[in-house]
Amino acid sequence: MRKYRLRIGLDVDDVLYECNAYAMKILSERYPDEEPMSINEIKGWGEFGRHPKERIALYSDPDFVRTQPIIQGAQKFVSELSKFADVFFVTAVPVACMSARGERLMNDFPEIPPENIIIGTRKDVMSLDILLDDGAHNISNSKATYPVLMRRPWNMDMSGILAVNTYSDFLQLSKMIRNSFNEKINDVSNGGVICLVGPSGSLKNDIANELQKRYSKYEKPITSTTRPRRGNESDNAYRFISEDTFVAEKDAGKYIESTVYSRYHFGTSLDEISPIPARGHYAIIPIDVCGALTIKNEFRKNSLLVFVNRDKKAVVKDIVERDIEADDKVRRIMSLDFEYRNAEVCDVELKVGNDAKEAADALSKMIETKFTHNK
């Protein structure tokens, strides 16, 4: 099997070097009578937090660029990544800062060739397999096959997109994507894990519930969430817990996958999933794309990622009519373009209309006829 060498682009500010945190530290020193400033004050791209114009002005100062601290673990991360990928630094700085940025990168990351340092604002024209960036606008415009968001306080509103929290998360994701270039769709003849990926309003939860009701071999593992229970939901639709409990359990390693969707945490434990395929059944899991890839990596021999593709107009109507806060509706609708791109990551696409029962029957038939090779 040929080993594919990925082309990976890395943003620099707040991915490899501290940028917003460093700027906030400088501003805190300028204003000692104020409470110390934190990057958590920056809730979006642009003029957020205290003294935003001063903060943004720092980014055009060559001395600022020359002295930005390296994020802990960044050098080891780039070294590990360069073992199986061609790494490019894709960074946007003003003309006055270009020399300082280039010199820092060459000195701090000597394993990356100078010609792989791309300085400019047109990240959208880069031909890459993967781009890692903290700017949601760069992710949305990227031509990379897999744009990946580095989670930061200013992009927490972005949902349904490939996203990571740590360097180790990104290394794992990159290796999974590399393997996907060579691996065939897996066989689920003797049971397996079926991940339903799709935007909010795509009926993936309804389809999972219908499969569980109509076919004894489909079982839905219980997912933990910090989201409040909706009025029409049973107590066991999810395991509803507090954010403090979720974070403590996540830190203790309870969840095989966890994600933030529309500011709420979701996570599934291996103990909930593993017994299902072990008895020859299908664990049917509505899930975001990051969690789906993590589960596919764990159940490599018997998993299937299904993109649930429903007409965008119907999806928007579904979101608008939901009994949720207006801000939540806005976040979900704004994320739709990202979420439809996730079809490229999945093994198969399921086109659905407005009938979850019909969609459940179609998916069951698809699995039986196309992905169970010994029956």
Beta strands, then each sheet from edge to edge (+ up, - down):
strand 1: 6-10
strand 2: 85-91
strand 3: 117-119
strand 4: 130-133
strand 5: 146-150
strand 6: 163-164
strand 7: 192-197
strand 8: 218-219
strand 9: 224-225
strand 10: 239-240
strand 11: 255-261
strand 12: 264-269
strand 13: 282-286
strand 14: 303-310
strand 15: 348-352
sheet 1: 3+ 2+ 1+ 4+ 5+ 6+
sheet 2: 8+ 13+ 7+ 14+ 15+
sheet 3: 10+ 9+ 12- 11+
end
